[in-house]
Amino acid sequence: MIYDILQYGAVGDGTTNDGPAIQKAIDACAAAGGGRVLVPGGHIYKCGSILLHSHVELHLEHGSRLKASENKEDFLEVEAAYRDHYRDTSLKVPSYENCEYDGEPKNYFIMAKDAEDVCISGSGVIDGSEENFYGEIDHNFIEGTYYPRIPMLLMKGVQHLTIREVTLTRSAFWTVHMVGCQDVLIDGIRILNNLKMVNCDGIDPDHCRNVRINNCHIESADDCIVFKTTEKNAYLGPCENIVVSNCTLTSTSAAIKFGTESVSDFRNITVTNCVISRTNRGISLMLRDGGNIENVTFANLHINTRMFSDQWWGEAEAICVTAVDRKQGNRAGHIRNVHFENINCSGENGIFLHGSEGNSLEDISFRHIRVDIRKQTAWPINHWDLRPSEVPGMIPGKVNGFTCVHGKSIRCEDVVIRKDSSMDPWFDQDFCWQDTENVTVVK
């Protein structure tokens, strides 16, 4: 069955709040056992919160746009308890200094919760109306008015989730946040966010299992695809059994990232056949909490990085793997059995590995890697960036082709470092080993 939202009272003039009409169509579809809720093309449908149900497909026709309302009263609470207990979401420090987040937003735009067989499809657009959430603005950085803001798609406890073909744009916070979801297919979507808007991650699998992310194009000021295990949802267990393939990614932060929210494990994850361009960090594994990272493979990638303002974490590293404590008494987990193969890196920095005393990075291998380092911007490169961390986040230091601090059983096979003369003022050496044991380098 097809349930056309226009038949349930939607206007599509871009001014009227069509949220109640859209919700009526979704509720009717679910009550009948499921089907397709149709968002017709040629219209802009302004709306607040929308709740999806089991066996419902929300289908956006070509030329349709769901646009987030400018009225914050149109967005409902994720949990009813928030109505009675004030939850502090004020912004106390800039996001680049600290943005700890337990994984539970106060409000939602489009949500499915404890549902099965949910689908969002079509070639239409979902628009997060980012300007409604602007705080401080400068040339390099747009801060949000509060934290955490409203995610665009919040999928909680969904079994058999499909998101395909849609364009998601101008999100002011995490674009696709999946919490405790199992059997997920995300295929052929576009995420086009503002490259200055802080915290507008692309896709965030959080304590999720059996996830496939394929054939997507993502532009995002924060991380494009980022695996999380947040504190609020620790009972949901690890993030595991995930494949990312055939994606094109651009970010002001990291294109592929693990953490920093990392209270549970990440394991059995593969990233292949992706192109990363114009990005502050290519691949970033960042353990700051108690979870571990193990059994992860990256293969057949092209990575291009460039420096940007220090309001964004990173120093143009093509590959960055760090395990340091977030704060005193909060010990970071371990990173082991991670492998990089057939990767071409170009940009303003190389490969950076940094464990911590008593917590060495272990069994990390690099095979058939090319690192071409060339100055591309006017930004200086004179620090190692460990933010957020108990130790000083910005440590003075020059660029190396390959840096490893606190490592164990590190193997490099056919790793070639090529440094252009434009990097002479910032470059130190091809390979730098500190407090690292059992190193194997094969030409």
Secondary structure, 3 states (H helix, E strand, C coil): CEEEHHHHCCCCEEEEECHHHHHHHHHHHHHCCCEEEEECCCCEEEECCEEECCCEEEEECCCCEEEECCCHHHCCECCHHHHCCCCCCCCCCCCCCCCCCCCCCCECCEEEECCEEEEEEECCEEECCHHHHEEEECCCCEEECCCCCCCCEEEECCEEEEEECCEEECCCCCCEEEECCEEEEEECCEEECCCCECCCCCEEEECCEEEEEECCEEEECCCCEEEEECCCCHHHCCEEEEEEECCEEEECCEEEEEEEEECCCEEEEEEEEEEEEEECEEEEEEECCCCCEEEEEEEEEEEEECCCCCCCCCCCCCEEEEECCCECCECCCCEEEEEEEEEEEEECCCEEEECECCECEEEEEEEEEEEEECCCCCCCCCEEECCCCCCCCEEECCECCEEEEEEEEEEEEEEEEEECHHHCCCECCCEEEEEEEEEEEEC
